[in-house]
Amino acid sequence: MTFPKLPIKLVVGLGNPGPEYERTRHNAGFWLAEDVAHEIGGSFASEKKFDGLMARGQGAASEVRVLKPQKYMNLSGQSVAAIANFYAVAPAEILVAHDELDLDAGDIKFKFGGGHAGHNGLRDIQAKLGTGDYWRLRIGIGHPRDSLNSQQAVADWVLQRPRRDEQNAIETAIERALAVWKFLAVGDTESAVKNLHTKPRMDQPSDKARA
């Protein structure tokens, strides 16, 4: 597959606002956004006209903005489209990081384009942008059907905190994604995909798991 070779100018982390959701599985996209903001030397500030918290910094090829929408997950598209339109950011220059039920905790994948697969945040972004042709970083959180709580509703699962071993695995996966940011920042998306999708020989637990 041929990938767009445009530098990423807008990184969006999906999650729900408020301290009660901060450490839940559904907020994995926020965790990635926070780490990217640190990587580019930015700090989050409220941007009321975009209904979000935004950080900015200088990437290798252009200015980069990092967004944490402050609407609930199913209204994320409003913030994303507002920023994209205001700063003339093309969909192919947007990376949306989100939790992914169909990947185990510790798995992480890039994807360009496609549908929303029932994810409410992606559904709204696609509707507001009018296209699905943007980058997604799928952060595995596992599925209740694969756990001891196989009868647990998905809505309850995503709004709970991961177990410590799952949290460590997710943190390690996010660190792997940060390691390929240098490629995304210059539009070398092919190298980013190749490097992220090449499994390390031995994953070590992260030593900076969120408390």
N, C-alpha and C positions, 0 to 999 in steps of 0.2 A: 504493500500500500504506500502511496505517495502522500506525505504529510505536508501541510502548509509550513513554509519556512519563514515565519514572521516572529519577531521577538514578542514574548509575552509582556503586555503592558498593564494588564489588570488581573490580579489574583483575587479570587473570591472564595472565602471560607464560609461554608454553610453551617448553621447552627441555630439554636433558639436563644434569644437574649434573656438575661436574668441569672442570678447566682444559683437558683434551684436547678438549672439545666447545665451549668458550667462543666461538670465532670461527666456528663452522660454520653453514651455512645453516639447519640445523634449529633453531638457537637464536635466530632473529630475534625470536621473541616475548619472550625475555628482554631483548633490547635495548630494545624498546618499554617494557617494565615498568620498566626502570632509568630511562628518561627521564621516565616519568610520576611515579615516586617523587621524582625531583628537582624536578619541576614542583610537587608538593604539599608539598615541604619535608620529605619523609620519608627515612629511611635504613633499610636492610635489617638485620634481626636474625633469628637462628635461632629458629624456633618449633617445637620438637620435637613437640608434640602435634598439629601440623598437617603435619608432615613437609615443611616449607618455610621459605623466607626471606620475611619479611613486613615491609613498610614501611607506615606510616600517616601520614595528614595530614588537614587540614581542607579539604574541597571547598567549593564555593559553597553547597551545600544540605545537606550532611551529611558525616560523617567518611568518608574513603575509605581502603581497604586495597589494597595492591598485593602480589601473591603471585608468587613464583617457586618452584614445586614442586621439591622435591629428591629426588623419586623419578624413575625414568626415564620418558620420554615416555608410554609405554603404561600408566603407573600414575598419571598426573596427576590423575585424577578423585578419588582418595582424599583428596588435600589440598584440592581445590576444594570437595568436598561437606562436608568436616569444618568448614571455615571458614564456608561458607554456612549450615550448620545451627547452628553455635555462635553466630553473630552475627545470625541470622534475616535473611539476605540472600536476596531472591527471585531466581529465575533471570533475570528481566528486568532486574535490577539488576547483572548480571554481564557484564563484557566480557572475552572471551578473545582474546588476540593470538597468532597462530600463523603459521608459514611456509606458503606456498601454492604448490604446484607448477604449478598451472594459470594463474598470473599471472606475467607477465614481471617480472624484477627492476626495481623502480621503480614498479610498479603496486601499488595498495593499495585495498581495498574494505571497507566495512562490510556485514555481513549479519546479519539477525535470524532465528533459527530455522533449521530444515532438518536435513539429515542430516550425517553426519561425512565423507562422500566418501572414506572409506578412511584418513583421518588418525587415527593411533593415539591421539594425545592427546585429540582431540575424541571419539573412540569411547568412551574410558574416562570422560570427563567426562559424556557423555550417559547412559551406563549408571549412573553413581553418582548423578547428579542425578535420574534418572528422566524426563528431558525434554530436548528439544533447543531449548527456547525461551529461549535466552540470546543475547547479542550476540557476534559474532565480528569481529575485525579481521584480514582476510586480507592478509598481507604477501607480495607476490610474490617468489619466488626463482628463477623460471624452471624449465624441465624439461630433462633431458639430451637428450631427443629433438630439442630446438630448438637444441642447441649442437653444437660440433665433436665432442663426445664422445657422439654420438647412441646408441651401443651401451652406454653406461655404465648400470649398475644404479641405480635410483632410491635404494636404500638407501645406496649409496656416494656418490651426488651430494649428498644432504642432509647427509651427515656430513663433507663437505669445505668448506674455506673458499671463499667466493665470490671471483671475480677482483676486482681493484681497482675497475674500472668498475662492476661489479655492486654492490660494497659501497657505493660512492658513491651509486648509484641507490637502494639500499635505505635508506640514511641520509636521503636527501632525502625519500623517501616517509614515513618515520617522523616527520620534522619536520612534514610536512603533517598527519599525524594529530594531533600535539601541538597544532597550531594550532586544531583544533576541539574540544580537550578542554573549553574553556570552555562549549561547548554541552552536552556529555555530562554535565558536572558539575551542571547544573541541570535535566536531563531534556529538553532541547530536541533530541531525537534526530533529528527531521526536518531541522533546520538542519545538524546534524553530518553527516548522510548527504549532503545537497545540496552542502555546501561541500567535503567530501572528494572527492566524485565528479565535481566540476567540475574538469576538467584545467587546470592553470596554463598560461599562454601559452608559457612557456619554463622548463623545469626546469633549475636550476643544480646542479652537483655540490656535495655537502655539503663544508664545510671542516672537519668534525669527524669524518671517517671513523675508525672504530676501527682501531687499529694491529694 
